[in-house]
Amino acid sequence: MNRIDHAVGNSASDAGRGIFVARRRSVRIRQAFVLAAGFVVGALAWVEREPLRQWVFERSVLNREAPAAESVRAVILDSRSPERALLAAWDSHRVVPREVAVRLVREVVGPGARLSSAMERVVLGGALDADLAVRQAALGTLQEVRHPAYPALAAAQVRDVDPEVRVLGLNHLRAVPAEAGMPALIALLNDPDPLVLTMALKLLEKWGGGDFGVALREVVRSGAGATEDRGGGIEKARAGAEKARRWWREHEAEFTGALLELPPAAMEARGFIPAPDFALPDLAGRTVRLGDFRGKVLLLNFWTTWCTACVAEMPALVQLQRRHADRVAVVGISLDFVPDSHGHRGSHQTTGEAEGDHEEPSPHAAGEHEFERIRQKVIRTVRAQGIDYPILLDEGNEAGARYNGGELPTTVIIDAQGRIRRRFIGGRRLEVFESMIEEAARAPGSAALGP
Protein backbone atom coordinates (compact mmCIF):
# COMPACT_ATOMS: atom_id res chain seq x y z
CA MET A 1 0.00 0.00 0.00
CA ASN A 2 2.79 2.35 0.91
CA ARG A 3 4.75 1.45 -2.23
CA ILE A 4 1.75 2.09 -4.39
CA ASP A 5 1.18 5.52 -2.80
CA HIS A 6 4.84 6.41 -3.29
CA ALA A 7 4.70 5.50 -6.95
CA VAL A 8 1.61 7.57 -7.44
CA GLY A 9 3.26 10.48 -5.64
CA ASN A 10 6.31 10.27 -7.90
CA SER A 11 4.09 10.29 -10.96
CA ALA A 12 2.23 13.37 -9.75
CA SER A 13 5.51 15.12 -9.00
CA ASP A 14 6.85 14.38 -12.46
CA ALA A 15 3.64 15.66 -14.05
CA GLY A 16 3.83 18.87 -12.04
CA ARG A 17 7.41 19.48 -13.11
CA GLY A 18 6.40 18.91 -16.72
CA ILE A 19 3.61 21.44 -16.52
CA PHE A 20 5.95 23.98 -14.90
CA VAL A 21 8.58 23.49 -17.61
CA ALA A 22 5.93 23.86 -20.32
CA ARG A 23 4.64 27.05 -18.79
CA ARG A 24 8.14 28.49 -18.52
CA ARG A 25 8.77 27.62 -22.14
CA SER A 26 5.48 29.30 -23.13
CA VAL A 27 6.36 32.44 -21.19
CA ARG A 28 9.79 32.58 -22.84
CA ILE A 29 8.21 32.19 -26.28
CA ARG A 30 5.76 35.02 -25.56
CA GLN A 31 8.58 37.21 -24.26
CA ALA A 32 10.65 36.49 -27.35
CA PHE A 33 7.66 37.29 -29.56
CA VAL A 34 7.03 40.60 -27.73
CA LEU A 35 10.72 41.52 -28.03
CA ALA A 36 10.72 40.65 -31.72
CA ALA A 37 7.53 42.60 -32.33
CA GLY A 38 8.93 45.56 -30.45
CA PHE A 39 12.10 45.37 -32.50
CA VAL A 40 10.08 45.31 -35.74
CA VAL A 41 7.89 48.21 -34.62
CA GLY A 42 10.93 50.16 -33.54
CA ALA A 43 12.69 49.46 -36.81
CA LEU A 44 9.63 50.51 -38.79
CA ALA A 45 9.28 53.66 -36.68
CA TRP A 46 12.93 54.46 -37.36
CA VAL A 47 12.56 53.87 -41.08
CA GLU A 48 9.23 55.72 -41.27
CA ARG A 49 10.04 58.40 -38.71
CA GLU A 50 9.87 61.25 -41.26
CA PRO A 51 6.49 60.24 -42.74
CA LEU A 52 5.18 59.79 -39.19
CA ARG A 53 6.44 63.25 -38.25
CA GLN A 54 4.79 64.71 -41.33
CA TRP A 55 1.52 62.96 -40.54
CA VAL A 56 1.52 64.31 -36.98
CA PHE A 57 2.35 67.80 -38.28
CA GLU A 58 -0.42 67.60 -40.88
CA ARG A 59 -3.01 66.57 -38.30
CA SER A 60 -1.90 69.25 -35.85
CA VAL A 61 -2.20 71.98 -38.50
CA LEU A 62 -5.47 70.93 -40.15
CA ASN A 63 -7.19 70.30 -36.82
CA ARG A 64 -6.55 73.85 -35.65
CA GLU A 65 -9.47 76.24 -35.66
CA ALA A 66 -7.42 78.91 -37.46
CA PRO A 67 -4.24 77.52 -39.07
CA ALA A 68 -1.88 79.95 -40.76
CA ALA A 69 -1.93 79.85 -44.56
CA GLU A 70 1.86 79.30 -44.62
CA SER A 71 1.50 76.22 -42.40
CA VAL A 72 -1.24 74.74 -44.57
CA ARG A 73 0.86 75.32 -47.67
CA ALA A 74 3.83 73.57 -46.03
CA VAL A 75 1.62 70.63 -45.00
CA ILE A 76 0.50 70.10 -48.59
CA LEU A 77 3.74 70.66 -50.47
CA ASP A 78 6.00 68.79 -47.99
CA SER A 79 3.74 65.75 -47.82
CA ARG A 80 4.79 62.43 -49.38
CA SER A 81 1.34 62.51 -50.96
CA PRO A 82 0.56 66.17 -51.73
CA GLU A 83 -2.73 65.30 -53.40
CA ARG A 84 -3.97 63.45 -50.31
CA ALA A 85 -2.88 66.34 -48.07
CA LEU A 86 -4.56 68.84 -50.38
CA LEU A 87 -7.82 66.90 -50.21
CA ALA A 88 -7.56 66.77 -46.42
CA ALA A 89 -7.19 70.55 -46.36
CA TRP A 90 -10.13 71.02 -48.76
CA ASP A 91 -12.35 68.68 -46.73
CA SER A 92 -11.36 70.29 -43.41
CA HIS A 93 -14.44 72.56 -43.43
CA ARG A 94 -12.21 75.51 -42.53
CA VAL A 95 -11.91 78.77 -44.44
CA VAL A 96 -8.12 79.17 -44.69
CA PRO A 97 -7.17 75.55 -45.58
CA ARG A 98 -9.79 75.43 -48.33
CA GLU A 99 -8.51 78.59 -49.99
CA VAL A 100 -4.90 77.40 -49.79
CA ALA A 101 -5.88 74.00 -51.17
CA VAL A 102 -7.67 75.28 -54.26
CA ARG A 103 -4.80 77.66 -55.04
CA LEU A 104 -2.31 74.77 -54.96
CA VAL A 105 -4.16 72.37 -57.27
CA ARG A 106 -2.08 73.17 -60.37
CA GLU A 107 1.17 73.10 -58.41
CA VAL A 108 0.35 69.71 -56.94
CA VAL A 109 -0.90 68.19 -60.19
CA GLY A 110 2.03 69.53 -62.20
CA PRO A 111 2.26 71.43 -65.50
CA GLY A 112 0.53 69.75 -68.40
CA ALA A 113 -0.93 66.95 -66.28
CA ARG A 114 -4.61 66.14 -66.29
CA LEU A 115 -6.68 66.60 -63.16
CA SER A 116 -7.47 63.45 -61.23
CA SER A 117 -11.11 62.90 -60.30
CA ALA A 118 -10.33 64.10 -56.77
CA MET A 119 -8.66 67.32 -57.96
CA GLU A 120 -11.49 67.84 -60.44
CA ARG A 121 -13.96 67.69 -57.55
CA VAL A 122 -12.06 70.47 -55.78
CA VAL A 123 -12.00 72.91 -58.70
CA LEU A 124 -15.53 72.18 -59.93
CA GLY A 125 -16.97 72.72 -56.48
CA GLY A 126 -14.66 75.68 -55.94
CA ALA A 127 -16.01 77.48 -59.01
CA LEU A 128 -19.39 77.74 -57.25
CA ASP A 129 -18.03 78.20 -53.73
CA ALA A 130 -19.43 80.65 -51.19
CA ASP A 131 -15.96 82.19 -50.86
CA LEU A 132 -15.21 84.55 -53.74
CA ALA A 133 -11.45 84.02 -53.35
CA VAL A 134 -11.98 80.28 -53.84
CA ARG A 135 -14.10 80.89 -56.94
CA GLN A 136 -11.40 83.06 -58.48
CA ALA A 137 -8.71 80.44 -57.95
CA ALA A 138 -10.87 77.55 -59.18
CA LEU A 139 -11.91 79.33 -62.37
CA GLY A 140 -8.29 80.16 -63.10
CA THR A 141 -7.36 76.49 -62.86
CA LEU A 142 -10.28 75.39 -65.03
CA GLN A 143 -9.23 77.89 -67.68
CA GLU A 144 -5.62 76.78 -67.56
CA VAL A 145 -6.42 73.08 -68.01
CA ARG A 146 -9.09 73.89 -70.62
CA HIS A 147 -11.68 71.91 -68.73
CA PRO A 148 -14.85 71.25 -70.74
CA ALA A 149 -16.98 72.65 -67.90
CA TYR A 150 -15.11 75.97 -67.90
CA PRO A 151 -17.36 77.84 -70.41
CA ALA A 152 -20.53 76.94 -68.49
CA LEU A 153 -19.01 77.85 -65.15
CA ALA A 154 -17.67 81.14 -66.51
CA ALA A 155 -21.10 81.99 -67.93
CA ALA A 156 -22.76 80.99 -64.66
CA GLN A 157 -20.94 83.74 -62.77
CA VAL A 158 -22.70 86.50 -64.71
CA ARG A 159 -26.04 85.38 -63.24
CA ASP A 160 -24.86 85.96 -59.67
CA VAL A 161 -26.45 88.61 -57.44
CA ASP A 162 -23.04 90.11 -56.58
CA PRO A 163 -21.83 92.52 -59.28
CA GLU A 164 -18.21 91.70 -58.41
CA VAL A 165 -18.90 88.05 -59.23
CA ARG A 166 -20.46 89.17 -62.50
CA VAL A 167 -17.28 91.14 -63.22
CA LEU A 168 -15.30 87.96 -62.52
CA GLY A 169 -17.54 86.07 -64.92
CA LEU A 170 -17.09 88.66 -67.66
CA ASN A 171 -13.32 88.47 -67.33
CA HIS A 172 -13.48 84.71 -67.84
CA LEU A 173 -16.16 84.91 -70.52
CA ARG A 174 -13.57 86.60 -72.74
CA ALA A 175 -11.84 83.21 -73.02
CA VAL A 176 -15.03 81.45 -74.13
CA PRO A 177 -16.04 81.13 -77.81
CA ALA A 178 -18.50 83.84 -78.80
CA GLU A 179 -21.10 81.33 -80.00
CA ALA A 180 -21.20 79.73 -76.55
CA GLY A 181 -20.96 82.83 -74.38
CA MET A 182 -23.19 85.23 -76.32
CA PRO A 183 -26.53 84.33 -74.62
CA ALA A 184 -25.04 84.99 -71.18
CA LEU A 185 -23.52 88.23 -72.41
CA ILE A 186 -26.75 89.55 -73.95
CA ALA A 187 -28.56 89.00 -70.63
CA LEU A 188 -26.25 91.62 -69.10
CA LEU A 189 -27.54 94.40 -71.37
CA ASN A 190 -30.16 95.06 -68.68
CA ASP A 191 -27.69 94.89 -65.79
CA PRO A 192 -28.24 97.64 -63.17
CA ASP A 193 -24.53 97.91 -62.36
CA PRO A 194 -22.83 100.46 -64.68
CA LEU A 195 -19.43 98.76 -64.59
CA VAL A 196 -20.88 95.34 -65.42
CA LEU A 197 -22.92 96.89 -68.24
CA THR A 198 -19.90 98.71 -69.67
CA MET A 199 -17.73 95.57 -69.53
CA ALA A 200 -20.49 93.59 -71.28
CA LEU A 201 -20.68 96.19 -74.04
CA LYS A 202 -16.92 96.12 -74.57
CA LEU A 203 -16.95 92.33 -74.87
CA LEU A 204 -19.88 92.54 -77.28
CA GLU A 205 -17.84 94.96 -79.40
CA LYS A 206 -15.04 92.39 -79.49
CA TRP A 207 -17.33 89.52 -80.41
CA GLY A 208 -19.69 91.37 -82.75
CA GLY A 209 -17.43 94.01 -84.22
CA GLY A 210 -19.73 96.93 -83.42
CA ASP A 211 -19.08 100.21 -81.60
CA PHE A 212 -21.42 101.10 -78.76
CA GLY A 213 -19.68 104.28 -77.69
CA VAL A 214 -18.44 103.24 -74.25
CA ALA A 215 -15.04 103.31 -72.57
CA LEU A 216 -14.02 101.45 -69.42
CA ARG A 217 -11.98 104.38 -68.17
CA GLU A 218 -15.19 106.42 -67.86
CA VAL A 219 -16.87 103.98 -65.45
CA VAL A 220 -14.74 102.85 -62.50
CA ARG A 221 -15.45 101.26 -59.14
CA SER A 222 -15.07 103.52 -56.11
CA GLY A 223 -15.49 102.96 -52.37
CA ALA A 224 -18.26 100.83 -50.84
CA GLY A 225 -19.06 99.20 -54.17
CA ALA A 226 -20.25 102.43 -55.76
CA THR A 227 -19.40 103.45 -59.33
CA GLU A 228 -17.63 106.65 -60.26
CA ASP A 229 -18.83 108.37 -63.42
CA ARG A 230 -16.06 110.01 -65.42
CA GLY A 231 -17.11 112.02 -68.41
CA GLY A 232 -20.71 110.82 -68.55
CA GLY A 233 -19.71 107.17 -68.76
CA ILE A 234 -22.85 105.85 -67.05
CA GLU A 235 -25.20 107.64 -69.44
CA LYS A 236 -23.09 106.46 -72.39
CA ALA A 237 -23.37 102.88 -71.11
CA ARG A 238 -27.16 103.08 -70.97
CA ALA A 239 -27.33 104.51 -74.47
CA GLY A 240 -24.89 101.88 -75.66
CA ALA A 241 -27.04 99.12 -74.17
CA GLU A 242 -30.05 100.29 -76.18
CA LYS A 243 -27.92 100.36 -79.31
CA ALA A 244 -26.63 96.85 -78.51
CA ARG A 245 -30.14 95.48 -78.09
CA ARG A 246 -31.03 96.70 -81.57
CA TRP A 247 -27.82 95.14 -82.90
CA TRP A 248 -28.72 91.82 -81.28
CA ARG A 249 -32.17 91.73 -82.85
CA GLU A 250 -30.48 91.97 -86.25
CA HIS A 251 -27.68 89.45 -85.58
CA GLU A 252 -29.16 86.91 -83.17
CA ALA A 253 -29.50 84.25 -85.89
CA GLU A 254 -25.72 84.32 -86.43
CA PHE A 255 -25.07 82.95 -82.95
CA THR A 256 -26.65 79.55 -82.73
CA GLY A 257 -24.43 77.91 -80.12
CA ALA A 258 -26.03 75.63 -77.55
CA LEU A 259 -26.98 77.13 -74.20
CA LEU A 260 -24.35 76.49 -71.56
CA GLU A 261 -25.68 74.45 -68.65
CA LEU A 262 -23.98 73.82 -65.35
CA PRO A 263 -22.51 70.31 -65.29
CA PRO A 264 -24.09 68.02 -62.67
CA ALA A 265 -20.61 67.21 -61.34
CA ALA A 266 -20.07 70.85 -60.40
CA MET A 267 -23.41 71.10 -58.64
CA GLU A 268 -22.73 67.88 -56.74
CA ALA A 269 -19.24 69.03 -55.70
CA ARG A 270 -20.48 72.35 -54.33
CA GLY A 271 -20.79 72.34 -50.56
CA PHE A 272 -21.30 74.71 -47.65
CA ILE A 273 -19.08 74.76 -44.60
CA PRO A 274 -20.29 75.50 -41.07
CA ALA A 275 -19.46 78.94 -39.73
CA PRO A 276 -16.67 78.77 -37.12
CA ASP A 277 -17.78 79.64 -33.61
CA PHE A 278 -16.38 82.54 -31.60
CA ALA A 279 -16.88 84.28 -28.25
CA LEU A 280 -15.94 87.99 -28.23
CA PRO A 281 -16.70 90.95 -25.98
CA ASP A 282 -18.86 93.81 -27.20
CA LEU A 283 -18.13 97.44 -26.35
CA ALA A 284 -19.81 97.03 -22.95
CA GLY A 285 -17.79 93.93 -22.09
CA ARG A 286 -20.60 91.40 -22.60
CA THR A 287 -19.59 88.14 -24.29
CA VAL A 288 -21.26 87.52 -27.65
CA ARG A 289 -21.19 84.15 -29.42
CA LEU A 290 -22.04 83.04 -32.93
CA GLY A 291 -24.87 80.88 -31.62
CA ASP A 292 -26.62 83.93 -30.19
CA PHE A 293 -27.79 84.76 -33.73
CA ARG A 294 -29.02 81.31 -34.79
CA GLY A 295 -32.35 81.59 -36.56
CA LYS A 296 -31.45 84.82 -38.38
CA VAL A 297 -29.29 85.55 -41.38
CA LEU A 298 -26.05 86.91 -39.94
CA LEU A 299 -23.72 89.37 -41.66
CA LEU A 300 -20.24 89.56 -40.13
CA ASN A 301 -18.22 92.60 -41.15
CA PHE A 302 -14.52 92.67 -40.30
CA TRP A 303 -13.16 96.22 -40.14
CA THR A 304 -10.80 98.68 -38.46
CA THR A 305 -11.11 102.33 -37.55
CA TRP A 306 -8.37 103.29 -40.02
CA CYS A 307 -9.79 101.38 -43.03
CA THR A 308 -11.35 103.96 -45.37
CA ALA A 309 -13.30 101.38 -47.37
CA CYS A 310 -14.64 99.86 -44.14
CA VAL A 311 -15.99 103.18 -42.91
CA ALA A 312 -17.40 104.00 -46.36
CA GLU A 313 -19.72 100.97 -46.35
CA MET A 314 -20.97 101.45 -42.77
CA PRO A 315 -24.00 103.61 -43.76
CA ALA A 316 -25.23 100.75 -45.97
CA LEU A 317 -24.83 98.28 -43.11
CA VAL A 318 -26.68 100.59 -40.72
CA GLN A 319 -29.55 100.84 -43.20
CA LEU A 320 -29.54 97.09 -43.78
CA GLN A 321 -29.92 96.39 -40.06
CA ARG A 322 -32.68 98.98 -39.63
CA ARG A 323 -34.68 97.75 -42.61
CA HIS A 324 -34.45 94.03 -41.81
CA ALA A 325 -33.91 93.81 -38.05
CA ASP A 326 -36.62 91.16 -37.71
CA ARG A 327 -34.68 88.58 -39.73
CA VAL A 328 -31.13 89.91 -40.16
CA ALA A 329 -28.34 90.51 -37.67
CA VAL A 330 -25.43 92.74 -38.70
CA VAL A 331 -22.37 92.38 -36.48
CA GLY A 332 -19.16 94.36 -36.87
CA ILE A 333 -15.91 92.81 -35.64
CA SER A 334 -13.10 95.28 -35.02
CA LEU A 335 -9.59 94.06 -35.79
CA ASP A 336 -7.93 97.22 -34.46
CA PHE A 337 -6.18 95.09 -31.84
CA VAL A 338 -4.41 92.92 -34.43
CA PRO A 339 -0.75 94.01 -34.80
CA ASP A 340 0.36 95.42 -38.14
CA SER A 341 3.42 94.23 -40.07
CA HIS A 342 5.66 96.16 -37.63
CA GLY A 343 4.05 94.63 -34.57
CA HIS A 344 2.22 97.85 -33.62
CA ARG A 345 -1.34 97.76 -32.34
CA GLY A 346 -3.75 100.66 -32.64
CA SER A 347 -1.13 103.02 -34.06
CA HIS A 348 -3.03 103.99 -37.22
CA GLN A 349 -4.93 107.25 -37.43
CA THR A 350 -8.67 106.75 -37.36
CA THR A 351 -10.52 107.52 -40.60
CA GLY A 352 -11.96 111.03 -40.38
CA GLU A 353 -9.84 111.90 -37.38
CA ALA A 354 -8.04 115.24 -37.49
CA GLU A 355 -4.27 115.14 -37.36
CA GLY A 356 -4.15 116.82 -33.96
CA ASP A 357 -6.69 114.40 -32.50
CA HIS A 358 -4.56 111.35 -33.17
CA GLU A 359 -3.03 109.86 -30.02
CA GLU A 360 0.27 108.15 -30.65
CA PRO A 361 0.57 104.97 -28.60
CA SER A 362 3.10 105.03 -25.79
CA PRO A 363 5.90 102.49 -26.16
CA HIS A 364 5.15 101.55 -22.55
CA ALA A 365 1.42 101.08 -23.12
CA ALA A 366 0.39 97.54 -22.35
CA GLY A 367 -2.35 95.46 -20.88
CA GLU A 368 -5.52 97.18 -19.75
CA HIS A 369 -4.31 100.66 -20.71
CA GLU A 370 -3.65 99.65 -24.31
CA PHE A 371 -6.94 97.76 -24.54
CA GLU A 372 -8.88 100.76 -23.26
CA ARG A 373 -7.11 103.19 -25.60
CA ILE A 374 -8.02 101.10 -28.65
CA ARG A 375 -11.54 100.48 -27.37
CA GLN A 376 -12.08 104.24 -27.14
CA LYS A 377 -10.93 104.65 -30.76
CA VAL A 378 -13.52 102.10 -31.82
CA ILE A 379 -16.22 103.82 -29.77
CA ARG A 380 -15.45 107.18 -31.39
CA THR A 381 -15.85 105.68 -34.87
CA VAL A 382 -19.07 103.90 -33.89
CA ARG A 383 -20.56 107.14 -32.62
CA ALA A 384 -19.37 109.17 -35.60
CA GLN A 385 -20.93 106.70 -38.04
CA GLY A 386 -24.19 106.29 -36.12
CA ILE A 387 -23.72 102.53 -35.83
CA ASP A 388 -26.47 100.84 -33.83
CA TYR A 389 -25.65 97.21 -34.61
CA PRO A 390 -23.35 95.20 -32.28
CA ILE A 391 -19.60 95.83 -32.47
CA LEU A 392 -17.30 93.14 -31.11
CA LEU A 393 -13.63 93.52 -30.14
CA ASP A 394 -11.38 90.77 -31.48
CA GLU A 395 -8.35 91.37 -29.29
CA GLY A 396 -6.72 88.01 -30.01
CA ASN A 397 -7.71 87.81 -33.70
CA GLU A 398 -9.87 84.83 -32.78
CA ALA A 399 -12.66 85.35 -35.28
CA GLY A 400 -10.48 87.27 -37.72
CA ALA A 401 -8.16 84.30 -38.19
CA ARG A 402 -10.97 81.74 -38.44
CA TYR A 403 -12.75 83.70 -41.16
CA ASN A 404 -9.54 84.94 -42.84
CA GLY A 405 -10.69 88.50 -42.25
CA GLY A 406 -7.33 90.23 -42.46
CA GLU A 407 -7.89 91.90 -45.84
CA LEU A 408 -10.36 94.71 -45.18
CA PRO A 409 -13.22 94.96 -45.31
CA THR A 410 -14.13 91.27 -45.28
CA THR A 411 -17.79 90.32 -45.14
CA VAL A 412 -19.23 86.90 -44.33
CA ILE A 413 -22.92 86.05 -44.67
CA ILE A 414 -24.17 83.10 -42.64
CA ASP A 415 -27.63 81.59 -43.04
CA ALA A 416 -30.05 80.78 -40.24
CA GLN A 417 -28.70 77.22 -40.04
CA GLY A 418 -25.14 78.39 -39.43
CA ARG A 419 -23.69 77.77 -42.91
CA ILE A 420 -21.40 80.23 -44.70
CA ARG A 421 -23.25 81.43 -47.80
CA ARG A 422 -20.97 84.32 -48.83
CA ARG A 423 -17.45 85.47 -48.07
CA PHE A 424 -15.91 88.37 -49.99
CA ILE A 425 -13.55 91.32 -49.70
CA GLY A 426 -14.46 94.91 -50.48
CA GLY A 427 -17.49 97.13 -50.11
CA ARG A 428 -20.96 96.56 -51.55
CA ARG A 429 -24.00 98.78 -52.03
CA LEU A 430 -27.12 98.41 -49.89
CA GLU A 431 -29.10 96.88 -52.75
CA VAL A 432 -26.44 94.20 -53.21
CA PHE A 433 -26.40 93.39 -49.50
CA GLU A 434 -30.18 93.01 -49.60
CA SER A 435 -30.01 90.63 -52.57
CA MET A 436 -27.42 88.52 -50.75
CA ILE A 437 -29.58 88.42 -47.62
CA GLU A 438 -32.60 87.32 -49.66
CA GLU A 439 -30.48 84.60 -51.24
CA ALA A 440 -29.17 83.38 -47.88
CA ALA A 441 -32.72 83.17 -46.55
CA ARG A 442 -33.55 80.59 -49.23
CA ALA A 443 -32.50 76.96 -49.17
CA PRO A 444 -29.20 76.32 -51.02
CA GLY A 445 -29.72 75.46 -54.65
CA SER A 446 -33.20 77.00 -54.86
CA ALA A 447 -31.83 79.73 -57.14
CA ALA A 448 -30.38 79.25 -60.61
CA LEU A 449 -26.97 80.17 -59.28
CA GLY A 450 -25.48 81.48 -56.12
CA PRO A 451 -24.67 80.04 -52.71
Secondary structure, DSSP 8 states (H G I E B T S, - for coil): -HHHHHHHHHHHHHHHHHHHHHHHHHHHHHHHHHHHHHHHHHHHHHHTHHHHHHHHHHHHHHTSSS--HHHHHHHHHTSSSHHHHHHHHHTT--HHHHHHHHHTHHHHH-TT----HHHHHHHHHHTT-SBHHHHHHHHHHHHHTT-TTHHHHHHHHTTSSSHHHHHHHHHHHTTS-HHHHHHHHHHGGG-S-HHHHHHHHHHHHHHH----S--GGGEEE-GGG-EEESSSHHHHHHHHHHHHHHHHHHHGGG---------HHHHHH----B----EEEBTTS-EEEGGGGTTSEEEEEEE-TT-HHHHHHHHHHHHHHHHSTTTEEEEEEE-TTS--TTS-SS-S--TT--GGG-----TT--HHHHHHHHHHHHHHHHHHHT--S-EEE-TT-HHHHHTT--SSSEEEEE-TTSBEEEEEES---HHHHHHHHHHHHS-TTSSSS--
